[in-house]
């Protein structure tokens, strides 16, 4: 016998966590849809929010610099969105599978 007790974490997430995770998944997928299918409007919305005064964004100059080369910005945004889609879908499937 071991002189200590090992306590395992619950493998089932709380309902609150699942609902919050699904909410953020929908938000992510909505923004991904706008990026892939309404790219011009999405780019313009982001650009306008970064150039609006007064700004609440602490790294505004950095993000505006990244957006100067639009083709590069689109490439990296779409690449990371693909990784995100795969991660969100996998987490959703695994989360529902374990319920």
Secondary structure, DSSP 8 states (H G I E B T S, - for coil): --SS------SS--HHHHHHHHHHHHHHHHHHHHHHHSHHHHHHHHHHHHHSSS---TTHHHHHHHHSSHHHHHHHHHHHHHHHHHHHHHHHHHHHHT-
